[in-house]
C-alpha cells in the first residue's frame, strides 16, 4: 500500500526468525528439543537480539524508536 511496515510486522517476522533458528540449534522440530534451544540460545532477529527465560518468556523489553528527519531511529537502552 506504498507505506513502510509498522512495528507489528517486526514482531511477527521476528517470531519466524526465532522458530527457524531454534530448529537449527535443536537439529529437529521436536517440541522438547525446540524448547531447550529456545531457553538456552540467543536469537538474532530483525528487531534485535532475543533470549528467553525458563518459562519461555523473552528477556527483553520493547525497544523504543523515533522518526528523525524521515528515518526510523532505534534508541539504545
Buried (B, 14 or more C-beta within 10 A) or exposed (E): EEEEEEEEEBEEBBEEBBBEBBBEBBEEEEEEBBBBBBBEBEBEBEBEEBEBEEEEEEEEEEEEEEEEEEEEEEEEE
